[in-house]
Amino acid sequence: SLSPWNFGVFSNGLNFDGTNDYVQLADSEALKPTNVTVSLWIKPDRTYSNQSTTLLSKEFPGIGGGFSLRYMQWDRGVMSFLLCVNQWPRYYDVYCYTTLQAGVSYHLVGTYDGTYQRLYINGQKVAEAPRSIEIYYPERAPRIGASADDSPGYFFDGLIDDPRIYNSGLPYDQVLGLYEVGADLDNDGLSNMAEFRL
């Protein structure tokens, strides 16, 4: 269903209800990069500690393929960046055990540069694995706020702002720069970008 616009980190973000809201993107060759970075801001309306939700995904569940930035229920809750290939093993994760608190903003980034797969939270690298793989891309249109299954699921409850997909694995200084632009470093309730616009 339609996700309403709300004030976000930069200007307007989309507020997802956690029940049936998502954004369906059109698929294109530009969304099938050899190397990739997935970046976005979230502000959950509920605390995620041990349940699954999808933030941005081009993963083809069951078949394998694409990528996904998601929060997963394992033995504990983990933030995960997933890449998929067309051979066994199909799935390559980097992840970090963490809790996403309701009402708190997080900048989340997954990168793959052909040598390493990395996960960042709020400008800090929290997971890394050496990786040299070819990401497999079956025909699957990406979604924001829900899984890319035929019938969407794992709906996110909260705000998603400034989602980005790059056709390269951004280095640390650029990931940190994305975070610092949107962060509220002086805790006044306004991001650096919002203060710049005042």
C-alpha positions in Angstrom: 0.0 0.0 0.0 1.0 3.7 -0.3 3.7 4.9 2.2 3.0 8.5 3.3 5.7 11.1 3.2 7.1 12.4 6.5 9.9 14.8 7.5 13.2 12.8 7.1 16.9 13.3 7.5 17.3 15.3 4.3 13.8 16.5 3.4 11.0 14.0 3.1 11.3 10.3 4.0 8.7 7.5 3.6 6.9 6.2 6.6 6.1 2.5 6.4 3.4 1.0 8.6 5.0 -2.5 9.1 1.9 -4.2 7.8 1.7 -3.8 4.0 3.6 -0.7 3.0 6.5 -0.9 0.5 7.9 0.9 -2.6 8.3 -1.1 -5.8 11.1 0.0 -8.0 11.3 -0.7 -11.7 14.1 -3.1 -12.6 16.9 -2.0 -14.9 20.5 -2.9 -15.9 21.7 0.0 -13.8 20.5 -1.9 -10.7 22.7 -5.0 -11.5 26.2 -3.7 -10.8 29.3 -5.8 -10.6 30.3 -4.0 -7.4 27.7 -2.3 -5.3 26.9 0.0 -2.3 23.5 0.1 -0.7 22.9 3.1 1.6 19.9 4.4 3.5 18.7 6.1 6.7 16.0 4.5 8.9 14.1 5.5 12.1 12.2 2.5 13.4 8.7 3.0 15.0 9.3 -0.2 17.0 12.3 -1.8 18.6 13.9 -4.6 16.5 15.8 -7.0 18.7 15.0 -10.5 17.3 12.6 -10.3 14.3 13.1 -10.0 10.6 12.5 -7.0 8.4 13.7 -5.9 5.0 14.9 -2.4 4.3 16.0 -2.5 0.6 16.2 -5.8 -1.4 16.8 -7.1 -4.9 17.2 -10.6 -3.5 15.2 -13.4 -5.3 14.3 -15.6 -2.3 14.6 -19.3 -2.8 16.4 -19.0 -6.1 19.2 -16.8 -4.9 20.4 -13.7 -6.6 20.8 -10.0 -6.1 21.4 -8.2 -2.8 19.6 -7.2 0.4 20.0 -4.9 3.3 17.9 -6.3 6.1 17.5 -7.1 9.8 17.3 -10.8 10.5 16.1 -13.1 13.3 18.8 -15.6 14.1 19.8 -16.7 17.6 19.7 -13.0 18.2 18.8 -10.0 16.0 21.4 -9.1 13.4 21.9 -6.3 10.9 22.8 -8.0 7.6 24.1 -7.2 4.1 23.5 -10.1 1.7 25.0 -10.9 -1.7 23.9 -13.9 -3.8 25.7 -15.9 -6.5 24.6 -18.5 -9.0 26.5 -21.4 -7.5 26.8 -23.2 -4.1 27.0 -21.6 -1.6 24.5 -19.1 -3.0 24.4 -16.7 -0.1 27.2 -14.5 1.4 26.4 -12.4 4.4 28.2 -9.9 6.6 26.4 -9.1 9.8 26.5 -7.6 13.2 24.5 -8.5 16.3 22.6 -5.4 17.3 19.2 -3.9 18.4 17.5 -1.2 16.4 15.8 1.1 19.0 12.4 2.7 18.3 12.7 6.4 17.6 16.5 6.4 16.9 17.9 7.2 13.5 20.5 4.9 11.9 22.6 5.2 8.8 23.1 1.7 7.3 25.5 0.9 4.4 26.5 -2.4 2.7 29.4 -2.3 0.3 31.1 -4.8 -2.1 34.2 -3.6 -4.0 35.3 -6.9 -5.6 37.7 -7.6 -2.7 35.7 -7.1 0.5 32.1 -7.2 1.6 31.4 -4.7 4.4 28.6 -3.5 6.6 28.6 0.0 8.3 26.3 1.4 11.0 26.4 5.2 11.6 29.7 5.6 9.8 31.5 2.7 11.6 32.5 -0.5 10.0 30.9 -3.3 12.0 31.5 -6.3 9.8 33.9 -7.3 7.0 34.8 -10.4 5.0 37.2 -10.9 2.1 35.2 -11.7 -0.9 35.7 -12.2 -4.6 32.4 -13.2 -6.2 30.2 -12.5 -9.1 26.8 -11.3 -8.0 24.0 -13.1 -9.8 21.0 -11.1 -11.0 17.9 -12.9 -12.0 15.0 -10.8 -13.2 13.7 -9.3 -9.9 12.6 -5.8 -9.3 13.9 -4.3 -6.1 11.7 -3.1 -3.2 12.1 -0.7 -0.3 10.5 -1.6 3.0 9.6 -5.2 2.2 11.1 -8.4 0.7 11.3 -8.9 -3.1 9.3 -12.1 -2.9 6.4 -12.6 -5.4 4.2 -11.7 -2.4 6.1 -9.1 -0.3 6.8 -9.8 3.4 9.0 -8.8 6.3 7.5 -5.3 6.2 9.5 -2.5 7.9 7.8 -0.3 10.5 9.2 3.2 10.5 10.8 5.9 8.4 13.2 5.2 5.5 15.0 8.1 3.9 17.6 8.8 1.2 18.0 5.2 -0.1 20.9 4.9 -2.6 22.4 2.2 -4.8 25.9 2.8 -6.2 27.6 0.8 -8.9 30.8 0.7 -6.9 31.9 -0.3 -3.4 32.4 3.0 -1.7 35.5 3.4 0.4 35.3 4.2 4.1 35.8 8.0 3.8 32.8 8.3 1.4 30.6 6.1 3.7 31.6 8.3 6.6 30.8 11.4 4.5 27.3 10.1 3.8 26.8 9.6 7.5 28.1 12.9 8.6 25.9 14.8 6.2 22.8 13.3 7.7 23.9 12.9 11.3 22.7 15.0 14.3 26.1 15.4 15.8 25.2 18.1 18.2 22.0 16.3 19.4 19.7 19.3 18.7 17.1 17.2 16.7 18.3 18.5 13.3 20.7 16.7 11.0 23.7 18.5 9.7 21.9 18.9 6.3 18.9 20.4 8.0 21.0 22.9 9.9 22.8 23.9 6.7 19.5 24.7 5.1 18.4 27.0 8.0 
